[in-house]
Amino acid sequence: MPSKFEPIFIRLRKILQNYSKRLTVTEDSPNRYCLSLATHSHPRLKGPMPVAWVQIGKAYVSYHLMAVYGYPQLLDACSKELRSRMQGKSCFNFKNIDESLFTELADLTERGFTAFKKAGFGSQAGTSLKR
């Protein structure tokens, strides 16, 4: 694990940890943290549906937010700076700590989980995506 990315990983993991009491933590390792919906099964993975994760890669730390994939209109309110960090439809890459972008990403995460909740995800068995 590139040690220069560890502070970025820790900061981004903190955003997701705000939701760890409402979702299932399916991985919590030194280089990957994943939250999943235990009430919904992924058709291909045959396990809990991953909804958000952060992981350290070779060249950056990536933050995946599946709500953006399902609800691309969530990006309409995002800054050009945050959108420039996107790779694919639901992944944001970071090489440095940028508190303003991390604050914006935390807001996007909240709006994404709210959209999932309104769509009925996380409403079974008393599960809520809200913090």
C-alpha positions in Angstrom: 0.0 0.0 0.0 1.5 3.3 -1.0 1.8 5.2 2.4 1.3 8.6 0.7 -2.4 7.6 0.0 -3.2 6.4 3.5 -4.3 9.9 4.9 -6.6 10.3 1.8 -8.0 6.8 2.4 -8.6 7.5 6.1 -10.4 10.8 5.3 -12.7 9.2 2.6 -13.4 6.2 4.8 -14.6 8.6 7.5 -17.3 9.8 5.2 -18.6 6.3 4.7 -18.2 5.4 8.4 -21.0 7.8 9.1 -23.4 5.2 7.6 -21.8 2.1 9.1 -24.6 1.6 11.7 -27.2 1.5 9.0 -25.5 -0.6 6.4 -23.4 -3.7 6.4 -19.6 -3.2 6.5 -18.6 -6.0 4.1 -14.9 -5.1 4.1 -12.7 -3.1 6.4 -9.1 -3.6 5.6 -6.1 -1.2 5.5 -6.7 -0.5 1.8 -10.5 -1.0 1.2 -13.7 -0.1 3.1 -17.0 -1.2 1.7 -20.7 -0.6 2.7 -23.4 -2.9 1.4 -27.1 -3.4 1.7 -27.7 -6.7 3.4 -31.4 -6.5 2.5 -30.6 -6.7 -1.2 -28.6 -9.3 -3.0 -26.3 -8.5 -5.9 -27.3 -10.8 -8.8 -23.8 -11.6 -9.9 -22.0 -11.5 -6.6 -24.7 -13.5 -4.8 -24.1 -11.5 -1.6 -25.0 -8.1 -0.1 -25.3 -5.3 -2.6 -22.3 -2.9 -2.4 -23.5 0.7 -2.4 -20.3 2.6 -1.6 -16.6 1.9 -1.0 -13.2 3.5 -0.9 -10.0 1.8 -1.8 -6.3 2.5 -2.4 -5.1 1.8 -5.8 -1.6 2.0 -7.4 -2.0 5.7 -8.6 -4.8 7.1 -6.5 -7.5 6.5 -3.9 -10.9 5.7 -5.4 -14.3 6.5 -3.9 -17.2 4.6 -5.5 -20.8 5.7 -5.0 -23.3 3.5 -6.7 -26.1 6.1 -6.2 -24.5 8.3 -8.8 -24.7 5.3 -11.3 -28.3 4.8 -10.5 -29.2 8.5 -10.3 -26.9 10.5 -12.6 -29.0 13.6 -12.0 -27.3 13.8 -8.6 -24.2 15.1 -10.4 -26.1 18.1 -11.7 -25.3 20.0 -8.5 -21.6 19.0 -8.4 -18.8 21.3 -9.1 -16.7 21.1 -12.2 -13.7 20.3 -9.9 -15.4 17.2 -8.4 -16.7 16.0 -11.7 -13.2 16.2 -13.1 -12.2 13.6 -10.5 -14.7 11.1 -12.0 -13.6 7.9 -13.8 -16.5 6.0 -15.3 -20.0 6.5 -14.0 -19.6 6.2 -10.2 -16.0 6.5 -9.2 -14.0 9.6 -8.0 -10.2 9.4 -7.8 -8.0 11.4 -5.5 -4.2 11.8 -5.2 -4.3 14.5 -2.6 -6.5 15.6 0.3 -8.8 18.4 -0.8 -11.2 19.3 2.1 -13.6 21.3 -0.1 -14.0 18.4 -2.5 -14.3 15.9 0.4 -17.1 18.1 1.9 -18.8 18.2 -1.4 -18.4 14.4 -1.8 -19.9 13.9 1.7 -22.9 16.0 0.6 -23.2 14.0 -2.6 -23.1 10.7 -0.6 -25.9 12.0 1.7 -28.0 12.9 -1.3 -27.3 9.6 -2.9 -28.3 7.5 0.1 -31.4 9.7 0.4 -32.3 8.8 -3.2 -31.7 5.1 -2.5 -34.0 5.3 0.5 -36.7 7.0 -1.4 -36.5 4.3 -4.0 -37.1 1.7 -1.3 -33.5 0.4 -0.8 -32.7 0.0 2.8 -36.4 0.2 3.9 -36.7 -3.5 4.8 -36.1 -4.9 8.3 -35.8 -1.5 9.9 -32.8 -0.5 7.8 -32.3 3.1 7.0 -29.6 4.7 4.9 -29.8 7.9 6.8 -27.1 8.6 9.4 
